């Protein structure tokens, strides 16, 4: 019995481990599907983006993003193949154990049947019972013969069960091997696509190298436009801080009136908040990493935050105060959190811009062709605040410029978004 329990425990553990690994493969498949969806979205944006000086860097960045996603797909495929190879090894081990157990059971069953035919004919069984020294011994011998017959039947049933289990495991292994063959084919296809995309990226770099002068002029123009946008934002922040401080001073002068709510700034020279604004600010900060993207549907970041040297173009150095998100024509910009619209303004190169205050945090949505809100409006999370501009001269390229500020400091929006 101890041996039986050990075997049952081993089989239970094996089944648990196998189930765990199958779940791991399913998780990898889901992550691969997400990466492929990202590639599909990027590919659509590439088709929509014209090859011109104005969008050349965007195209190159889209290609770089697509290549990274493709490499991620291949990495996940390699992990899936490793998991499947481990599954095959486990099934082979289980098959080996099952076959050994089947061979042992067949051998024991054969010996018992030989002994039965040699020694236990019906007459032998009757003599075995009648030759007992007492009635109780006869009863024990009869029970022994019944139990022995039951044991033989169980052995026969076990042999049939083991044979069926071996067939099931063999079918399972064949299915797993077929999955492996399919994945190998998929990996080969993805590798060929990656090679083609890297060739396209090299061709794009060569094309841009021939247009260095035109590209540099376009970058200088964009830099001036970005500086003008930042000046507008900084001016608005300074005005709001000044107004809030003036209100706080007025409230302190009337502090004997219990109905008035005193404003307090988190930092010296910062925006003086009411208690409601302070709660909103804390809620905003508590949702870091969980804020929705400021666009709905498929999208990709074509320009990251901060100052950086371009990987392929050594003569290109960019400095972005936010992130640029390319999406499909007709898409709306949406608020990433509850807040109040403090300003709507226009800057050349960025069309309409909207600033939304969330306590002492601000989000900025630029390059809007239409605006659905006005200063003083309250907005809620995911509420549409404007239509993103689609440039008809560049294949309807649709890019939202999104910024995040805390007080007077620009923050990288990416770690805040889900």
ABEGO torsion letter per residue (X at the ends): XAAAAAAAAAAAAAAAAAAAAAAAAAAAAAAAAAAAAAAAAAAAAAAABBBBAAAAAAAAAAAAAAAAAAAAAAAAAAAAAAAAAAAAAAAAAAAAAAAAAAAAAAAAAAAAAAAAAAABBAAAAAAAAAABABAAAAAAAAAAAAAAAAAAAAAAAAAAAAAAAAAAAAAAAAAAAAAAAAAAAAAAAAAAAAAAAAAAAAAAAAAAAAAAAAAAAAAAAAAAAAAAAAAAAAAAAAAAAAAAAAAAAAAAAAAABAABBBBBBABBGBBBBBAAAAAAAAAAAAABGABBBABBEBBBBABBBEBBBBAABAABBBBBABBBBBBBBGBBBBBABBBBBABBBBBBGAEBBBBBBBEABBBBBBGBABBABBBGBBBBBGBBAEBBBBBAAAGGBBBBBBBBBBEABBBBAAAABX
